[in-house]
């Protein structure tokens, strides 16, 4: 049995307790020298990254990073090493930090980095936690919050967020907006019931989803209104898309209670994004009003 009575308290802590904690803690602990070489990796780190015991020692930290993030990571580490801050937390919330497992798959991480010394040499200690399950849950909740529960399309709030981001990134003039409104929808609810009305909404959402491209945005705008932002689409092309949706809607064979047929038509307003998003939506809505005022079951486009 080792006699520790004459050892300084700090030496006992450094040599015994802290190493025991590092080896048994559920979080991964990785020690890196100033040249990016891994000098220490506890069992939890090896498990998180899928490496066999001892195989990480002597490897460059790059083996734990996806190729596309290595350059930025080097700059971040250099800045952290040169700064006055002794501890930095990254990726504790959200999915901003990615690691690479031994098999090439990626893992979402929460990381705390500390600057210290070992044997007189600078050392970075990374305490790593696999937050993939948390990120997955966050993404699922975000998707639920952005999705219209009935149709499966994105909801109005999500549409505004994504459309605003798209305009900010790519500017105006290269997209078109179409607002659709199911004609006489209230009478469908009144005559056949809300369950049938919900089926009509679901049917139309399917037609709209089939008409737009994966890169376009399609959403339930509210009630019986739907909206699509068609990327890189001219006014004439957007009119063609809207008319195609109207034609497909018109052709649908739909039956309500007791097998009674339901005639479904839709009106649409089109506007090209040539000012800003709010103005475009206002002009598309005005064009929709023109289509409905002119008799419904038609497409109208803003000048």
N, C-alpha and C positions, 0 to 999 in steps of 0.2 A: 504494500500500500504506500502510495507516495505521500511524503510529509509536506504539506503546504503551509505549515504554520509560519515559516520564515519567509515566504514569498510575499512580495508587495501585492496588495489587493487588486490593483489594476492588472498585474500579470496573471493572477488567478483568473480574473474575469476574461481577459483576452485569450488566454490559452485554453481554458476549459469551458466555461459557461457559454460564451459567444459562439465558439465552434460547435458545441453541442446543439445550440439553437439553430444555427445555420444548417446543420446536417438533418435536423428533424422537422424543421418548419415546413408547413404545407406550401408556402410560396417558394418559387425558384430564386436562388441566390447565385449570381455570377460575378466573378471578379475579373477585371480586365486591366492589363498593363497599359501604359501610355501609348504603345504602338498597336493597340487593338487586339492583343493576344489574350485568349482566355486562360487565366491562371487558376481559377477555381470554379467549380460548378457543383452545386449540391444535388442530391438525388431528385428533388422536386423539379429542378431545372431540367435535368436529363429526361424526366418523364414528360414535362410540358412540351419539350422540343423533339421527343422521340429518339433520343440518342442512348446508346448503351453506356453503362457505367464507365467513367474514365475517358471516353472517346472524345469529349469536347476539349479536354486539356491540351493546350498547345495550338489549338485551331484559332484562326482569325474570327473575330466577331461576325464577319460577313456571312459565315455559314448559317447564322440565325436570322438573316435578313432577306426578304424578297429582293430580287434584282432591281426592281424599279424604285426602291426606297433607299438604296445604299448610299448614293451620292448625297442626298439631303441629310441622311443620318450622320454621315461623317462631319458635315458642317455643324449640325446641332451639337454633337459631342465636343467638337473643337471649341465652339462658343461657350458651352457649359464649363469646359475645363479651364478656359481663360478667364471666366467671370468670377465674381466674388461670392455668388450663391453656392452654398455647400450641398444643397439638396434640391432636386427637381422632380416633380411628379408629372408623369405623362400618361395619357390614355386611361385615366381612372374612370372617366365617363365617356360614353360614346365608343366609336370604333376607329379612332384615328391612328392607333399604333398596331402595326402588323408584324408578326414574326414568321419565320419559315421553319417548318419541321424537317426532320431528316428525310422524310419521304417526299418533300417538295410541297406539301400542302401548307396552307397558311393558318395562323392562329391569331385571334384578337387578344391584345395584351393590355394590362395596366402595369405601369412601370414606375418605380421610384429609383432614382440614381443618386448615389452619394459619392462625394470625393473624400478620399482618405489616403493613407500611406501604409506600406508594408515593407519592412526591411529598408526603410529610407527611400523607397521608390514610390512615386505617385500611383494610386490605384483607384479605379472606378468600380464601385459595387452597384450592380443592378439587382433590385428586388422585383421579381416578375410574377404576375398573377394571370392565369388564363381566364379571360372574361368573355370568352366566346358565347357561352350560354346566356350571359347577361345581355350581350349585344344582340343575340338572336331574339330574345324576349322584347328588347327595346324596338327592334325592327318590326316585329309582329304587332306590337302595340301601335307603332307609328302607322303601319299599313291599315290597321283597323280604324284609326282616327282619320285617315285620309280617304277611306273607301265608303261609298254609299252602300248601306247594308242591303238594300233591295236589289239593285241592278249590278253591283260589283264594279261599276265604274268609279273613278275618283269623284270625290264630292266637290262642292263649290269652293270651299276653302283651299283644298289641295290644288285645284285648278288655278286659282289666283296665284298661289305661291310658285307653282312650277312655271306658269306662263310669264309671271313677272321676272323670274330668274332667266328664262329663255330670252326675253326681250333685252334684259340687262347684258347678257352675254353676247348676243348676236345682233342686237339693234333692231330697228324697225324696217319695214319695206320688203321683207322677204317671207312674210307669213300672212295667212288669212284666217279670219274667224267666222264660224257659222253658228248661229243660234237656231235651234229647232224648237217648235212648240206643237205638241199633238193637238189636232183640231177637235173641238167639242169634247174634250176629255171629261169634263164634269158630267156631261150627260151619260157617258159610259158608266161612271161610278153610280150615278143616280138610277140608271136602268138595270144594271147587272150586278152592282155591288162592288165594294172596294177590293175584294179578292180578285175579281175579274180585272179591275183597273190595274192592280199590281201586276197581273200577268201581261197586260198590254205594255206596261212600262218596261218589264223585263224583256219582252219580245223586241221592242224598239231599241233597247240598249244593245241587244245582240246585233241588230242590223247596223247600228252606228259603229260598233266595234269592228265589224267586218268591212265597213266602208273606208275606215281610216287606216293609215299605216302605223306600224309599231312606234315610229318616232313622233307621231302626232299625239296631241292631247285630247282626250274625250272624257266628258264628265256629265253627271247629272247636275244641271244648273239650279234646279229647284222645282218641286212639284212635277208638272208634265213638261218642263223645259230641259233641254239638253244643249251642250255646247261642245264644239270641236275647234281646236287651233291646229291648222294644217301647215306644217313647216315647209318653207320654200315653195309656196303655192301662190300662183297668180290669181287675180280676181276671176278670170274665165275658168281656171281649173277648179277653184273653190265652188263656183256655180255648178260646174259639172258634177262635183262630188255631192253637193246638196240635192241636185235634181235626181241623181242616182238613188240616194237614200229615200227621197220622196216617192220615187217609182217603186222601189222595193217594198216600201210601207204600203203603198196602194195595192200591191199584188197579194198581200198576205191574206190567207184564208183563216179567219179567227172566229171562234164561236163562244158565246156567252152562256148564261143559264138556259137550260132546256134546249140546248142546241141552236139557239137563235144566232144567226150570223151577225158579226160586228164589222162595220166598215171603218177602217182606220186610215186617216190621212194626216199629213204633217205639213206645216208651213215653216219656211226657213228664211232667215235674213243673213246676208253675207257682207262682210267688210274686209278690205285689205288693210293690214297694219302699216299705216303710213304716217302716223303721228305718235301716239302713245297708246298703251293698252286700254286705259279707261276710255279714251276718246273712241277707240276702235269698237269697244263693247257698246258704247252709246250708239254709234252709227249702225252696228249690226242689229241692235235692238229696234232702232227706228225702221230699218229695212224689214225686219220681221213684222212690225206693226203694219207696214204698207202691204205686205203679202196677205195678212189676215184681213185687212180692210178691203182688199181687192177681191175677196171671196174665198180665201184659204186654199189649201192644197196646191201651193205654188211656192216659188222661190223668188225673192226680191233681193237686189244687190244695191248697196250704197254706192253713190257716184265716186 
